[in-house]
Amino acid sequence: MADERFLAQLWAVIESRKAAESGGESYTRKLLADPPKIRRKIAEEAYEVNEAHQALMGGKDSQDHLAHEAADLLYHLFVLLASADVTPSSVYAILERRHAHAIAAQRGGGAGASKTP
C-alpha cells in the first residue's frame, strides 16, 4: 500500500532530474526550466482539485478522480518547491510548528494560532 514515504521518493526523483546534466528531457526538467509554466500548472491543478471535490460532494464524481487530481497538484507543487530550493522538510517543519501552536492555544498556553491545519 502506498503511503507518505512515497513523497520522499518522489522528491528524490525531482531533485535528481534537477541535478542531471544530461539524460534527456523529462517533463520535470522542462517544468524546472520554465518557472512561469510551473506556476500556471499549480493554478490549473488546484482548480481541477476544487472542481473534482465539488463534483464529488454533489454526488457527480468519484473519490478516485479527486485523488488523481490531488496527485497532480502534489507533484507540481514539489516541482515548484524544487525550482526555488525549498525542501519538503522545511514545509513540514512549518506545519509542525503551527500544529504545536494550535495545541498550545487549545490548552490555553499559546497566543493566536493562525493558519492552523
Residue pairs with C-beta under 8 A, 6 or more apart in sequence:
7 74
7 78
7 88
8 88
10 74
10 75
10 78
11 78
11 82
11 87
11 88
13 28
14 28
14 78
14 79
14 82
15 82
17 26
17 28
17 29
17 32
18 28
18 29
18 32
18 82
18 83
20 29
28 79
30 37
31 37
31 38
31 41
31 76
31 79
31 83
32 38
32 79
32 82
32 83
35 80
35 83
38 76
38 79
38 80
38 83
39 80
41 76
41 79
42 73
42 76
42 77
42 80
45 69
45 72
45 73
45 76
46 73
48 69
48 72
48 73
49 66
49 69
49 70
49 73
51 69
52 61
52 65
52 66
52 68
52 69
53 66
55 61
55 65
56 62
56 63
56 65
56 66
78 88
81 87
81 88
81 91
95 117
98 113
98 115
98 116
98 117
99 116
99 117
101 110
101 113
101 116
102 110
102 113
102 116
102 117
103 110
104 110
104 113
105 111
105 112
105 113
105 116
